[in-house]
Amino acid sequence: MKKLLLVGLFLVASFSLLAFTRYYSEMDTGKKEVQSLIESAYINGAFNKLDTKSMKAGFHADFAIFSAKGEEIKKYPIATWIEGIEKRKAKDDFDPGKYKWEHNFASIDVTCGSASAKAKLSKERQAGLHGLSFFA
């Protein structure tokens, strides 16, 4: 009876460990996918490579940045952002090095089809923590 109980406990512990291992493996996969999307559409799309095709693929068409100016809220739609990048790239004096940023991720959290990430972008004499939220 004692052996049967020990075998039963061992099986329960093994299946629990397997379930948690699979759960954390899926979370890591989700984090890697979110990181890849942010690097492609945001960091390399909007900045380092100015890859507007990746921005279009990675951002929803209705995406916009909202910013406060006093009591007023300003809206900056993704289409306007992309258009501005294309105009800058077309200028004769365009300097792509001006838009290069180093980055590292402070955190990426994935839960049930949504994600939240914090990425620190920095370049000489400028740095900022960018908070990003993604919903699938």
LOPA-711351 format. One record per residue: residue number from 1; x, y, z of N, C-alpha, C in turn; chain. Coordinates in nm, 2 decimals, decimal comma, always signed. Each point is the difference from the previous one (the first is absolute). Layout:
NUM | X | Y | Z | X | Y | Z | X | Y | Z | A
...
//
This chain:
1 | +0,08 | -0,12 | +0,00 | -0,08 | +0,12 | +0,00 | +0,09 | +0,13 | +0,00 | A
2 | +0,10 | -0,01 | +0,08 | +0,09 | +0,11 | +0,01 | +0,07 | +0,03 | -0,14 | A
3 | +0,04 | -0,11 | -0,07 | +0,06 | +0,02 | -0,13 | -0,09 | +0,06 | -0,10 | A
4 | -0,13 | -0,05 | +0,01 | -0,10 | +0,05 | -0,09 | -0,02 | +0,15 | +0,02 | A
5 | -0,01 | +0,04 | +0,12 | -0,02 | +0,14 | +0,04 | +0,12 | +0,09 | -0,06 | A
6 | +0,12 | -0,05 | +0,02 | +0,12 | +0,07 | -0,04 | +0,01 | +0,01 | -0,16 | A
7 | -0,04 | -0,11 | -0,06 | -0,01 | +0,00 | -0,15 | -0,10 | +0,10 | -0,05 | A
8 | -0,12 | +0,00 | +0,07 | -0,10 | +0,10 | -0,03 | +0,04 | +0,14 | +0,02 | A
9 | +0,07 | +0,03 | +0,11 | +0,05 | +0,14 | +0,02 | +0,11 | +0,03 | -0,10 | A
10 | +0,08 | -0,09 | -0,04 | +0,11 | +0,02 | -0,10 | -0,07 | +0,04 | -0,13 | A
11 | -0,10 | -0,07 | -0,04 | -0,07 | +0,02 | -0,13 | -0,07 | +0,14 | +0,00 | A
12 | -0,06 | +0,03 | +0,11 | -0,07 | +0,14 | +0,01 | +0,11 | +0,11 | -0,01 | A
13 | +0,11 | -0,02 | +0,08 | +0,10 | +0,10 | -0,01 | +0,07 | +0,01 | -0,14 | A
14 | +0,01 | -0,11 | -0,06 | +0,06 | +0,00 | -0,14 | -0,09 | +0,07 | -0,10 | A
15 | -0,13 | -0,03 | +0,01 | -0,09 | +0,06 | -0,09 | -0,01 | +0,15 | +0,02 | A
16 | +0,00 | +0,04 | +0,13 | +0,00 | +0,14 | +0,04 | +0,12 | +0,07 | -0,06 | A
17 | +0,11 | -0,06 | +0,02 | +0,13 | +0,06 | -0,05 | -0,01 | +0,01 | -0,15 | A
18 | -0,05 | -0,10 | -0,07 | -0,01 | +0,00 | -0,14 | -0,09 | +0,12 | -0,05 | A
19 | -0,11 | +0,01 | +0,07 | -0,10 | +0,10 | -0,04 | +0,06 | +0,14 | +0,02 | A
20 | +0,07 | +0,03 | +0,12 | +0,06 | +0,13 | +0,02 | +0,12 | +0,02 | -0,10 | A
21 | +0,07 | -0,10 | -0,04 | +0,11 | +0,02 | -0,09 | -0,06 | +0,04 | -0,14 | A
22 | -0,11 | -0,07 | -0,04 | -0,06 | +0,04 | -0,13 | -0,06 | +0,14 | +0,01 | A
23 | -0,06 | +0,03 | +0,11 | -0,06 | +0,14 | +0,02 | +0,11 | +0,10 | -0,02 | A
24 | +0,11 | -0,01 | +0,07 | +0,11 | +0,09 | +0,00 | +0,07 | +0,00 | -0,14 | A
25 | +0,01 | -0,11 | -0,07 | +0,05 | +0,00 | -0,13 | -0,08 | +0,08 | -0,10 | A
26 | -0,14 | -0,02 | +0,02 | -0,09 | +0,08 | -0,09 | +0,01 | +0,15 | +0,03 | A
27 | +0,02 | +0,03 | +0,13 | +0,02 | +0,14 | +0,03 | +0,13 | +0,06 | -0,06 | A
28 | +0,11 | -0,08 | +0,01 | +0,12 | +0,05 | -0,07 | -0,02 | +0,02 | -0,15 | A
29 | -0,07 | -0,09 | -0,06 | -0,02 | +0,01 | -0,14 | -0,08 | +0,13 | -0,03 | A
30 | -0,11 | +0,02 | +0,08 | -0,08 | +0,12 | -0,01 | +0,09 | +0,13 | +0,02 | A
31 | +0,09 | +0,00 | +0,09 | +0,08 | +0,11 | +0,03 | +0,10 | +0,03 | -0,12 | A
32 | +0,05 | -0,11 | -0,05 | +0,09 | +0,01 | -0,12 | -0,07 | +0,06 | -0,12 | A
33 | -0,13 | -0,04 | -0,02 | -0,08 | +0,05 | -0,11 | -0,03 | +0,15 | +0,02 | A
34 | -0,03 | +0,04 | +0,12 | -0,03 | +0,14 | +0,03 | +0,13 | +0,08 | -0,02 | A
35 | +0,11 | -0,05 | +0,05 | +0,13 | +0,07 | -0,02 | +0,03 | +0,02 | -0,14 | A
36 | -0,02 | -0,11 | -0,08 | +0,03 | +0,01 | -0,15 | -0,09 | +0,10 | -0,07 | A
37 | -0,13 | +0,00 | +0,04 | -0,09 | +0,10 | -0,06 | +0,04 | +0,14 | +0,04 | A
38 | +0,04 | +0,03 | +0,12 | +0,04 | +0,13 | +0,04 | +0,12 | +0,04 | -0,07 | A
39 | +0,10 | -0,09 | -0,01 | +0,13 | +0,04 | -0,07 | -0,03 | +0,02 | -0,14 | A
40 | -0,08 | -0,07 | -0,07 | -0,03 | +0,01 | -0,14 | -0,08 | +0,13 | -0,03 | A
41 | -0,12 | +0,01 | +0,06 | -0,09 | +0,11 | -0,03 | +0,03 | +0,13 | +0,06 | A
42 | +0,05 | +0,00 | +0,12 | +0,02 | +0,12 | +0,08 | +0,15 | +0,04 | -0,01 | A
43 | +0,09 | -0,08 | +0,06 | +0,14 | +0,05 | +0,01 | +0,07 | +0,01 | -0,13 | A
44 | -0,02 | -0,10 | -0,09 | +0,06 | +0,01 | -0,13 | -0,09 | +0,06 | -0,11 | A
45 | -0,13 | -0,01 | +0,03 | -0,10 | +0,07 | -0,09 | +0,00 | +0,15 | +0,01 | A
46 | -0,02 | +0,05 | +0,12 | -0,01 | +0,14 | +0,02 | +0,13 | +0,07 | +0,02 | A
47 | +0,11 | -0,08 | +0,04 | +0,13 | +0,06 | +0,03 | +0,11 | -0,05 | -0,08 | A
48 | +0,07 | -0,10 | +0,05 | +0,13 | -0,05 | -0,05 | +0,01 | -0,02 | -0,16 | A
49 | -0,10 | -0,07 | -0,05 | +0,00 | -0,02 | -0,15 | -0,10 | +0,08 | -0,07 | A
50 | -0,09 | +0,07 | +0,07 | -0,10 | +0,08 | -0,06 | -0,08 | -0,09 | -0,10 | A
51 | -0,03 | -0,12 | +0,04 | -0,07 | -0,10 | -0,09 | -0,15 | +0,02 | +0,01 | A
52 | -0,06 | +0,08 | -0,08 | -0,14 | +0,03 | +0,01 | -0,09 | -0,12 | -0,04 | A
53 | +0,05 | -0,09 | -0,08 | -0,07 | -0,12 | -0,03 | -0,02 | -0,08 | +0,12 | A
54 | +0,10 | -0,01 | +0,08 | -0,01 | -0,08 | +0,13 | -0,09 | +0,07 | +0,10 | A
55 | +0,00 | +0,14 | -0,01 | -0,10 | +0,07 | +0,09 | -0,14 | -0,03 | -0,04 | A
56 | -0,03 | +0,00 | -0,13 | -0,13 | -0,03 | -0,05 | -0,04 | -0,14 | +0,03 | A
57 | +0,09 | -0,09 | +0,00 | -0,03 | -0,14 | +0,03 | -0,02 | -0,03 | +0,15 | A
58 | +0,07 | +0,08 | +0,08 | +0,00 | -0,02 | +0,15 | -0,10 | +0,08 | +0,08 | A
59 | -0,04 | +0,11 | -0,06 | -0,09 | +0,09 | +0,08 | -0,14 | -0,02 | -0,07 | A
60 | -0,11 | +0,00 | +0,08 | -0,13 | +0,01 | -0,05 | -0,02 | +0,13 | -0,07 | A
61 | -0,08 | +0,00 | -0,10 | -0,03 | +0,12 | -0,08 | -0,06 | +0,11 | +0,08 | A
62 | -0,07 | -0,03 | +0,11 | -0,06 | +0,10 | +0,09 | +0,09 | +0,05 | +0,11 | A
63 | +0,12 | -0,06 | +0,01 | +0,09 | +0,04 | +0,10 | +0,03 | +0,15 | +0,00 | A
64 | +0,01 | +0,06 | +0,12 | +0,04 | +0,14 | +0,01 | +0,07 | +0,02 | +0,13 | A
65 | +0,09 | +0,10 | +0,00 | +0,07 | +0,05 | +0,12 | -0,08 | +0,12 | +0,05 | A
66 | -0,04 | +0,00 | +0,13 | -0,07 | +0,11 | +0,06 | +0,10 | +0,07 | +0,09 | A
67 | +0,00 | +0,13 | +0,00 | +0,09 | +0,08 | +0,09 | -0,07 | +0,12 | +0,05 | A
68 | +0,03 | +0,04 | +0,12 | -0,07 | +0,11 | +0,06 | +0,09 | +0,13 | -0,03 | A
69 | -0,07 | +0,10 | -0,03 | +0,06 | +0,13 | -0,02 | -0,09 | +0,10 | +0,08 | A
70 | +0,04 | +0,02 | +0,13 | -0,09 | +0,08 | +0,09 | -0,12 | -0,08 | +0,03 | A
71 | -0,12 | +0,06 | -0,03 | -0,12 | -0,07 | +0,02 | -0,05 | -0,08 | -0,12 | A
72 | +0,07 | +0,02 | -0,11 | -0,04 | -0,05 | -0,13 | +0,07 | -0,14 | -0,02 | A
73 | -0,07 | -0,09 | -0,06 | +0,05 | -0,13 | -0,04 | +0,03 | +0,00 | -0,15 | A
74 | +0,12 | -0,03 | -0,04 | +0,03 | -0,01 | -0,14 | +0,01 | -0,14 | -0,05 | A
75 | -0,05 | -0,03 | -0,12 | +0,00 | -0,13 | -0,06 | +0,10 | -0,01 | -0,12 | A
76 | +0,09 | -0,10 | +0,00 | +0,09 | -0,01 | -0,10 | -0,02 | -0,14 | -0,07 | A
77 | -0,08 | -0,01 | -0,10 | -0,03 | -0,13 | -0,06 | +0,12 | -0,07 | -0,07 | A
78 | +0,00 | -0,13 | +0,00 | +0,11 | -0,07 | -0,06 | +0,02 | +0,04 | -0,15 | A
79 | -0,10 | +0,02 | -0,07 | +0,01 | +0,04 | -0,14 | +0,08 | +0,13 | -0,01 | A
80 | -0,03 | +0,10 | +0,09 | +0,07 | +0,13 | +0,00 | +0,15 | -0,02 | +0,03 | A
81 | +0,03 | -0,09 | +0,10 | +0,13 | -0,03 | +0,04 | +0,08 | -0,06 | -0,11 | A
82 | -0,06 | -0,10 | -0,07 | +0,07 | -0,06 | -0,12 | +0,02 | +0,10 | -0,11 | A
83 | -0,10 | +0,08 | -0,03 | +0,02 | +0,10 | -0,10 | +0,11 | +0,10 | +0,03 | A
84 | +0,02 | +0,04 | +0,13 | +0,11 | +0,08 | +0,04 | +0,13 | -0,06 | -0,02 | A
85 | +0,01 | -0,13 | +0,03 | +0,13 | -0,07 | -0,02 | +0,03 | -0,01 | -0,15 | A
86 | -0,10 | -0,03 | -0,08 | +0,03 | -0,01 | -0,15 | +0,04 | +0,14 | -0,05 | A
87 | -0,05 | +0,11 | +0,05 | +0,04 | +0,13 | -0,05 | +0,14 | +0,03 | +0,05 | A
88 | +0,04 | -0,03 | +0,12 | +0,13 | +0,02 | +0,05 | +0,10 | -0,08 | -0,08 | A
89 | -0,03 | -0,13 | -0,03 | +0,09 | -0,08 | -0,08 | +0,02 | +0,05 | -0,14 | A
90 | -0,10 | +0,07 | -0,06 | +0,01 | +0,05 | -0,14 | +0,08 | +0,13 | -0,01 | A
91 | +0,03 | +0,06 | +0,11 | +0,08 | +0,13 | +0,00 | +0,15 | -0,03 | -0,04 | A
92 | +0,05 | +0,10 | -0,07 | +0,14 | -0,01 | -0,05 | +0,10 | -0,01 | +0,12 | A
93 | -0,03 | +0,08 | +0,11 | +0,09 | +0,00 | +0,11 | -0,03 | -0,10 | +0,11 | A
94 | -0,07 | -0,11 | -0,04 | -0,05 | -0,10 | +0,10 | +0,13 | -0,07 | +0,06 | A
95 | +0,00 | -0,01 | +0,13 | +0,11 | -0,07 | +0,07 | -0,06 | -0,11 | +0,09 | A
96 | +0,01 | -0,13 | -0,05 | -0,06 | -0,11 | +0,07 | +0,06 | -0,02 | +0,14 | A
97 | +0,13 | +0,04 | +0,02 | +0,06 | -0,02 | +0,13 | -0,06 | +0,08 | +0,11 | A
98 | -0,07 | +0,10 | -0,04 | -0,07 | +0,09 | +0,10 | -0,12 | -0,08 | +0,07 | A
99 | -0,04 | -0,10 | -0,06 | -0,12 | -0,08 | +0,05 | +0,04 | -0,13 | +0,07 | A
100 | +0,13 | -0,02 | +0,02 | +0,04 | -0,13 | +0,06 | -0,01 | +0,01 | +0,15 | A
101 | -0,06 | -0,10 | +0,06 | -0,02 | -0,01 | +0,15 | +0,05 | -0,14 | +0,04 | A
102 | +0,07 | +0,00 | +0,12 | +0,02 | -0,13 | +0,06 | -0,12 | -0,03 | +0,09 | A
103 | -0,02 | -0,13 | +0,02 | -0,12 | -0,04 | +0,08 | +0,03 | -0,12 | +0,08 | A
104 | -0,08 | -0,01 | +0,11 | +0,00 | -0,12 | +0,08 | -0,14 | -0,01 | +0,06 | A
105 | -0,05 | -0,12 | +0,03 | -0,13 | -0,01 | +0,06 | +0,01 | -0,01 | +0,15 | A
106 | -0,08 | +0,09 | +0,06 | +0,00 | -0,01 | +0,15 | -0,10 | -0,11 | +0,04 | A
107 | -0,11 | -0,02 | -0,07 | -0,09 | -0,11 | +0,03 | -0,09 | -0,03 | -0,12 | A
108 | -0,04 | -0,12 | -0,01 | -0,11 | -0,04 | -0,09 | -0,09 | -0,10 | +0,07 | A
109 | -0,12 | +0,03 | +0,01 | -0,10 | -0,09 | +0,07 | -0,11 | -0,04 | -0,10 | A
110 | -0,02 | -0,13 | -0,01 | -0,10 | -0,05 | -0,09 | -0,11 | -0,08 | +0,08 | A
111 | -0,13 | +0,04 | -0,02 | -0,10 | -0,06 | +0,07 | -0,13 | -0,02 | -0,09 | A
112 | -0,04 | -0,12 | -0,02 | -0,13 | -0,02 | -0,07 | -0,02 | +0,09 | -0,12 | A
113 | +0,09 | +0,00 | -0,10 | -0,03 | +0,07 | -0,12 | +0,04 | +0,15 | +0,00 | A
114 | +0,05 | +0,05 | +0,11 | +0,04 | +0,14 | +0,00 | +0,14 | +0,00 | +0,06 | A
115 | +0,07 | +0,11 | -0,03 | +0,14 | +0,02 | +0,05 | +0,03 | +0,14 | +0,04 | A
116 | +0,09 | +0,02 | +0,09 | +0,04 | +0,13 | +0,04 | +0,15 | +0,00 | +0,00 | A
117 | +0,07 | +0,10 | -0,05 | +0,14 | +0,00 | +0,00 | +0,06 | +0,14 | +0,03 | A
118 | +0,12 | +0,00 | +0,06 | +0,07 | +0,12 | +0,03 | +0,14 | -0,01 | -0,07 | A
119 | +0,03 | +0,09 | -0,09 | +0,13 | +0,00 | -0,06 | +0,07 | +0,13 | +0,02 | A
120 | +0,12 | -0,01 | +0,03 | +0,08 | +0,12 | +0,02 | +0,08 | +0,03 | -0,13 | A
121 | -0,03 | +0,12 | -0,06 | +0,07 | +0,04 | -0,12 | +0,09 | +0,11 | +0,04 | A
122 | +0,12 | -0,01 | -0,05 | +0,10 | +0,11 | +0,03 | +0,10 | +0,02 | -0,11 | A
123 | +0,05 | +0,12 | -0,01 | +0,11 | +0,04 | -0,08 | +0,07 | +0,11 | +0,07 | A
124 | +0,11 | +0,04 | -0,06 | +0,08 | +0,10 | +0,06 | -0,08 | +0,12 | +0,06 | A
125 | +0,01 | +0,02 | +0,13 | -0,06 | +0,11 | +0,07 | -0,15 | +0,00 | +0,00 | A
126 | -0,07 | -0,11 | -0,04 | -0,14 | -0,01 | +0,01 | -0,04 | -0,14 | +0,04 | A
127 | -0,10 | -0,01 | +0,08 | -0,04 | -0,14 | +0,04 | -0,15 | +0,02 | +0,04 | A
128 | -0,07 | -0,11 | -0,02 | -0,14 | +0,00 | +0,04 | -0,05 | -0,14 | +0,02 | A
129 | -0,09 | -0,02 | +0,10 | -0,07 | -0,13 | +0,02 | -0,13 | +0,01 | -0,07 | A
130 | -0,02 | -0,09 | -0,09 | -0,12 | -0,01 | -0,08 | -0,09 | -0,11 | +0,04 | A
131 | -0,12 | +0,02 | +0,04 | -0,09 | -0,10 | +0,04 | -0,09 | -0,03 | -0,11 | A
132 | -0,01 | -0,13 | -0,03 | -0,08 | -0,04 | -0,12 | -0,10 | -0,11 | +0,04 | A
133 | -0,12 | +0,01 | -0,04 | -0,10 | -0,11 | +0,03 | -0,06 | -0,05 | -0,13 | A
134 | -0,01 | -0,13 | -0,01 | -0,05 | -0,07 | -0,12 | -0,11 | -0,09 | +0,04 | A
135 | -0,10 | +0,00 | -0,08 | -0,12 | -0,09 | +0,02 | -0,03 | -0,08 | -0,12 | A
136 | -0,01 | -0,13 | +0,02 | -0,03 | -0,09 | -0,12 | -0,14 | -0,05 | +0,01 | A
//
